């Protein structure tokens, strides 16, 4: 990716987290992957001074406690946090979810494929895009 | 209370009877005149007293006889007229009672003290003699004025009042009572009550009410089952897919990471596992798609099907050996764009899938027919035997086994659901090895279809 900041993965399913980690590994993405289990944890991570700010957030929607949409509402209401690009990575094909998350200014919406190779393809496209694109880094 | 129609023609020829009586009286008088000879008696009496001469007597008789005659005639006429008027009133009364009886309408007249002044004979047949009875005793068997009595209100407001009553004595027969206040010749206020049987109406009302209740219950049941279905869809789209993805991907990793530890048949089995996981995923996606038709409603807008079709073809990117031709200009319809896309996507994909010939031909056409647009997608593929036509449009019905063909078998079911949702229908004509033509219709009117100039019939060469 274009910068060396970590990627934040917000995902409650342990295996899904494993899949993302392995896919990024297979793609030789060197950025660190920070993993939080739900939206609440993710907010805490983002607001904690000691943690490096992520360059990209991969967000699951269906999670306990604070779900993906609730997480988005909080983040997009925060002047600093709202600059970080967020890509939704979910099992949901509900049109409602697509519309709602794009209203909350997500950078992309990817439905998790069942086939691992397709999953790797999807991750490749995401990382490739963020290799080309500039990040809103200036703080 | 049932009314038995009866003969209402009361008068037979009375003139005949009267003439007979007059003739008899005349005969009696004639006989008396012959027996007693009254002229002789008068003359004898006259000669004894010698007051008037014979001439005076004749004049007196001449005057008296017509006077008597005229006065008699006068009296008779007046009496006769009076009697006839009475008879006419009686006849009219009977006729009115007959008519009221026939309409099952009870009629009564009641005064301000609730005394019954008149009651029609049909009521009397059921309730008996009303003499000396108050209306509430007579009809209802009560000791006091009924609650919400129409008579009180009608007399108070001097206006027609309509109430509903139940006749306890007649097995709770429901009636509608129209109470009409009026003044008789002496100025006393009375009411006339017109009592109409409303059993049928009440029965219909009750039936309707019970039907409404049933309908309400059905709606509730449906709403609940719909909610459960929504719930299921949510579970299917997320909670089922997460473990499924885990199975598929773990199987894939086993193959990648430990493939060299398996023999050929072991590797084959894990590959099958990966494939089956993919298939379940496709089936869930298909079901979700099918479910969403009609459940999630998109924007209704003008959709130019020419544009839709060319975009669908571009997206499908048919193999080089298959040529898709559009035979006639397609109309612009009002509907959901993506549903129109789904129809053509599924029909074209289906056609492409079953063309095994070196040169495939798919023809799309549209004609106007009986207020509908009739679309056709015609291929020269493998065709379908007629006995499978019914199965074709059902969810997950495939005519080949899973290992022989791709796809979930839900595409045509989705087409059917969309087309029927828009008020059209879908069917197929086919011959094995020659090809199939899928037809579907969309109503011109309901969908607010814009005109398209196409009258040419599709000729799909077979």
Interface residues (C-beta under 8 A of the other chain):
Chain A: X13 X15 X16 X19 X22 X62 X90 X91 X92 X93 X94 X95 X96 X112 X113 X114 X115 X116 X117 X119
Chain B: X234 X237 X238 X239 X241 X242 X244 X245 X246 X248 X249 X250 X252 X253 X274 X277 X278 X280 X281 X285 X288 X292 X296
